[in-house]
Amino acid sequence: MRIIAAADWTPKPGHIVDWVPTPRTLHSAATAPAHPVGPSFLQGDHIASVLAQRGEGRVHRGYTCSVVTVDSDLDIDSMTRALTEFLDAHEGLRSSFRVVDQNVIRYVVPAEDVELMEVDVESVDPIAHLDQRLPTDAVFDAFPGCVFGAVVRPNSFDLYFGVDHAFGDGSSQVLGTLEILARYGQEITHPTVARTHGSYVDYARDEHNRAATVTADSTTVRLWESALSAAGGAIPRFPLPLGLDNDEPQPVGTASVQLADAATAEQLSDLAKSHGAGLSAALFAAIAITERMLSGRDRYTVATVLSTRGRGEHLLSQGWYCNFAPVAFDIAGDSIDEVIPAAADALAAAKAAAADPVHAAMGILIGSGVIDPSVVTSPQMVTYMDFRWFPAPSGAHDLAVFTGQGRTRNASLWLSRDENGLYVGSQIPDNPIAAESVSRYFYTLRQVISSAVAADSGTTVAYSADDRVAITTQAH
């Protein structure tokens, strides 16, 4: 399992089969009554962004997609059944939204009205086909706001599952693909298979209820206020030039590199454990040291993305189960070993703060004039995902996740770990200055990690500037 750029998906040739709702299901979606629960906070932000982009004539790229290769002939009937069961089990995916009198209203199709049918596609280019279908079908006001399809050939097929970001996150993409495959193979004991999963609609209702209890004295509000005040009132930007003109967003390119192989990743994890911390603390320590080396900053502040799934009914559900929290700490040393304790404390504070919706905290701080609304517009972020947490798909391989590539002014980081090691990727402005800056950043980060592991094990390591060639950049 891995995170890739859209252009990295290169399925073997085959004919394309899509699954779409039947006319009866489309009629049910069109005539569904308004639901009393509106969008979650993240859904509301996303929908507003999509509408703004439409108004500017931009192509919708706010989606995610997962792909996987299955080593057997495609059974159309079994896959149709599996996909129908999948939608039945997730109320969030049976939702769509419409704007009525400037209000975003949710509509939910009953499970018994969900029917899918397969459609053979004339296109012979699956990459071009998916690039055309995702922007029009994986969108909040279509039903369903997700797409299913396969590239079919004798003895194998590639399955794809794409969804508007309003209805899913990175974990949902992986879990959804695993659930579809399990239902396809009738693996009724697979952990992802349930008649119904925890409802994201219920989650959205609960989120708004929790937000109503947040006050200026809440721990979350105080943490955000402290972190932003110490950073000059805003999350610091990427520490190196990104080649922007008047700070305007630019079309996205991608950059990625392997930071460590499996053995080195495990050694770094052991180093963190020696401090009573997890690997994520070591990674944030490494990033902080990297940024001080490149910018001279003695304090590190960033927004991080944290899962809000918990361990209960929402653990394996489909939805955008995320919240944002600040990670802020002084960089009191030159090595990961020295900085881990501060990073671990900051992460613990961030995880505690994630219990309250960030929108409630920001609303209080903006409303009281403590911060300017501009500080919450596309901040620099760091996300970490450990793919080893997910069960391996049976009879399938090369499960990968990618996102749509729109426009950005940042170079936020996506760190991931799988059985082969540690990786970092970023969506960056598509220009040579940004490419060189991010290449230098990744190279430095990799040196920091390797040096820490080498020091802990009593060995030595060195990279030359030529190692930066291993970093790839791709424009959409």
N, C-alpha and C positions, 0 to 999 in steps of 0.2 A: 504494500500500500504506500502511496506517495502522492505528493502534491506536484502537479505539472503545469506548464503553460498549455493553453489550448492547442498551440501549434505542435506540441510534442505528441499529441495523439495521432498515431499513424496506423490505423487498422489495416489488416490485409484486405485485398479486394473482395467484394461480394455484393449481393443485391440487398437493398434496404427495405426493411419492414418497419412501419410506424404503427403505434396504437393510438387511437383517437376515440373520443366519446361518441356513442351512437346518437342519432337524432333524438331519441327519447330522453337520454341523459341531458343533452343540450337544452331541451325544452324544460326539463326540471330545473336546470341551473338558471334559465332565463326567467322562470316564474317563481323561484324560491322567495319566500317572504323575508323581509329584513330581520336580521338577528339582533337581539338586544346587546350583545357584546361586540364592541368595535375592535379596531386593530390594537395590538400591543404597541408600546412606545416605539420599538424599533420598526415595526410594520408601518406605523404612521409616518415616521421619518423617511423610510424607504419609498413609500407611495408618493409622498410630497416631492421627493427627488426625481422619481420617474416622471411625474407629471410636469415638472419644470423642464426636464430634458425633452419631453415631447413638445413642449411649447417652443423650444429652441430648434426643433427639427432633428434632434440627435437620435441615433439608434440606441435602443434599450440594451444595456450590457450588464444590468444588475442581477445576474443569475449565477448559479453554480451548477456544475455537472459532474457526474461520476461515470466512469467507463470501466468495463471489465471483460476479459476474454473467457469464454466457456468452451471447454474441450468436448463438445458433443453436438450432434445435430439439433437444431432448434425444433422444439415441439410447439407449434403455434397455439394449439388449444391449451396446453398446460401453461404457457406464458400468459395468455389472455386471462385465464383463471387466476394466476398468481398476481397479476397487476390489478385486477378487479378486487381481490381480497385485500391487497395492500392499501388501496384507496379506501375501502370499506373501514379498515381498522384505524384510520387516522382522520379525525374530524377536521384537523387543521388543513389537511390537503383537500378536503371536500369543501373548503371555503373559497370564496372569491370576494372581491370588493368593488364597489361602485361609488362614485362621488355624486351625492344627491344634495342639492342646495348647499354646496360647499362642505358637506359633511361626508366622511368616509364611512360607508355602511357595509357591514359584513353580510354575506348570503351563504347559506350552507345547504348543500345537496344531501338529502337523506341517503344513507348507505344502500337502502334497497333500490334506489334509482340509479345507481352507478352501473353502467354497462360500457365496455370497451370493445372495439373491433379493430382488426388489423387492416392495414392499407399497404399495398405494395407501391413503392416509390420508384418513379422512372429515373431519377437522378442516379448516376453511377459514381458520384463523388461524395462519400459520406461526410467528409470534413466540411465541404461547401454546403451540403444539405443541413447539417446541424447548425452551422453558422447562420443560416437563414431562418431556421425554425425556432431556435431558442429565443431570439429577440421578439418574435411575434406571439409565440405560444407560452413560453415560460415567463408569464407576466401576471401581475396581481388581478387584473380584471378579465382574464380569460378563465375558462373552466375546462379541465383543471389547470391550475397555474404551473403545471409541470408537463414534461414530455417524456415519452418512453419510445424506444426504438431499438433496432438491432441491425447489424451488418452481417448478413448470413452467407455462409459458404459450406460446402460439404465438410462434415466432421467438426465444425466449430462455428461460433458466432461471437460478435462483440455486442454486448448490451450497453445501452446508454440511458441514463436517467438524469434529466436536467430539471431545475426548479427555480422559479423566481425567488430571490433572496428573502422576500417577505414570508415565505413558507418553509424555509430551511436554513441550516448552517452547515459547516464542514462536517461535523459529527453526523448530522442528519443524512448527508450524502452517503457516507460510508455505511451507516446503519440501514438506510433504506435499500441500498444495493444488496447488502447481506440478507435483508429480510425478503426481498424479491426472489433472490436465488434460493433461499430456504423454502419459500412457498412454492416456487417452481418445482423443486425436487421433493415436495411434500415431506419436508423434514419438520414434522409437527413438534418435535422436542427442542428445536433450535431456540436459543434464548431470545431471538428477535421476534419470534412468531407468537402472536396473541390474537384472540378474537377482536379485542379492541385495546388500544393503547391509551395512556393518559392523554387527555385532550388539550391541545394547545389553546383552544378557545377558553377552556377553564383556566389555563395558565394566564392568559391575557386578562381575564376578569380579576384573578387574584393579584396580578401585578399592579393593576390600578388601585385595588383596595390597599395594598401594602404602601403604595406611593402616598396615599392620603394620610398615612400615619407618620411620615417623615417630617421632622421639624428642624429648625435652625440648630437645635442642640443635639441632633442625631449624630452618631459616630461617623457616619458616611459623609455628612455635610462638613463636619470639622476636618476630616481627613482630606477631602478635596480642597477645602479652603487653605489648609496648611501647605499642601503640596503645590498648589498654584501660586500662593503668595511667595513661597521660597524660591520659585522659579521665575519670578518677575511677572506673574499674573497669567501665564499661559504655559502649555506644554511646549518645551523646546522643540524646534524643528530638527530635521536631519542635520548632522553637524558639518556636512560638506556641501559644496555648491551643487545644485541640481539643474542649472541652466535654464531657469524660468525667466520669462519676459513679464515684468510687472506683476510677478507672483501669480500669474494666471495658470490654471491647470493645462496640461498638455496630454496628447494621446499617450496611452500606456505602452511601455515596453516591459519586458520581464528580465529579471536577473536571478540566478540561482547557483549554488555551489554546495558540494558536500563538505561539511565542517570537520567531520571525524568519521572514521570507520567504526565498526561495531565494537571492537576491542577498546579503542580510545574513548568512545562514548561510555562504555561500562566503567572505565577507569575514572572518568570525570564524575560519573554517578557515585562511585565509591568515595571519591574525594568529598563530595557534598555530604554523603552519609556520615563521614567522620566528624562533620560539624552538626550532625543531627538534622540535616536539611535534605531536600530533594534535588533532583537534577535541575529543575527549573530555577532554583536559587543560584546554582553555579552558572547557568546560562545568562541570567540577568547580571550577575557579577561580571562575567566576561564582556557583555555588551557595555556595561558601565565603564570598565577599564578601557575598552576600545574607544569609546567616545571621549574619554579624557585624553587619551593618546593623540586623538585627531583634532580635538577642539580646545583642550586645556580646561574643560569644565571639571570642577571638583565635586559637583553634586549631580546625580542622575535623576531625571524625572521623565516618566513616560506613562501613557495610558496602556493598560493591558486588557485583553478580552478574557473573561472567565465564564465557564459553563455554569448555568443555573439549573441543570437537569436534576441535581440531587441524586439520591439513591432509591427513590420511590417510583411512583407510577409513570413519571416522565423520563426515566433514565434512557429508555429505548424508543422514545417517541419522535415523531417528525415535527419540527418547528424551529424557530429562531431562539434557542435557549441560551442567550448570552446576556452579559452585563459588562459594563466597563468600570474599571477602578484605577486609581493612580498608584504607581509604584515609584517611590521617591526615597532616596537615601544618599548620604555622603559617601564619597569614594575614598575610604580611609586605608589606602594601600595600593600597591602596584601589582598584586597578584590575586588570582581568584581565591586562593587560600585565605588571604587577608580580608577580602571583601564579602565573602559568602555570608558571614553572620549578619551584616547589615542588610544584604539583599534578602535573606530569609525572613528577617523581621518585617521588612517592607512588603514582601509577598503575603505574609500572614495577615498584615493589616488590610491589604487589598482584598483578600478573600473574605475577611470579616465584613468589609464595606460592601461587598457584592450582594449582600442580603437585601439591601435597599436599592430600588431602581435608580440608576444614575440620573434619569430625567427629573426625578423629584429633587435630588440634591442640586442639580444644575439650575432648576427652576427657582429654588430658594436663593441661591447665590446670585443669580442674575437679577432676580426681583428685588433683592436688597442692595444692589449696586456693588457688590463685592467683586464681581468679575464682569467682563464685557461679553456679550453673546458670541462675539467672533472667536473666543477661545475654544468653543466646542465645535467649530466648523472644521471637520476633517483633520483631527490632531494626529501627530505621530503615534503609532501604536506598535506593540509587540504581542504576537500570539504564539503559543506553543501547543503542539498537539502530538501526543504519543500514540502512534498507530498500533503499537503492540497491544494496546488495551482491547482492540477489536478482535473478535474471533475470525480465523482465516476462512475465506469462502471455500466450500467444498466443490471440487471439480472445476474450479475457475482460478485465474491468476491475473496478474498485472492490473489490480484494481487501482485506479488513479482518480484524483479529483482536480478539477480546474475551475476557474472563475471567468466571468466575462471581463473583457479588457476595455474599459471606457477611457476616462481622463483622470489625471492625478497631479497634485503638486507636492506629494510626499514620496517617501521611500520607506513605508512601514515594513516591518519584518514579520515573516511567517517562518517560525522554526518548527521542525518536525523530527521525530525519531521513528525509525522502523528497525527491522531485524538487521539491516545493513549499516546502520549508523545514524549520524545527525546531519541535518540539512538546513539551509536557510534560503529563503526566496523572498523576492520583493517585486511589487509592481511599481515601476519608476517612470518618470517622464522620459519619453522616447527621444533623447538627444545625446550626443557624444559626451557632453560634460557630466550628465547624470550617470551615464554608463561607466565612465572612468572613476567618478567619486564612489559609486557603489562597489565597483571592483576593488578599489583601495580599501574600503570599509570591510568587505568580506575577507579580503586577504589578511587584514590586521586582526580581525576577530578570530580567524582560524589560527593565526600565530599565537594569540593569547591563550586559546584553549590548548593547543599542542604544548606550549611552554609550561602551562600549569600541570598537565599530565606528566610531562617529562620530568619536571622538578619533583613531583610526588613519587615518581618511580625511580629517580636517580639516573635518568638517561638524558640525552640531549637531542634537540630537534632544530632544524633550520629550514626556512623556505626562502627561495629567491623570488625576485620580482616576476620572473617568468611564470610562477605558479598562478598568477592572476589570469593567465590565458584560459584556465579551466573554467572560469566563470562565463556563462552564456547569457547573451541578451537577445531578446526577440521582440519585434514590434508586431502588433496585431494586424 
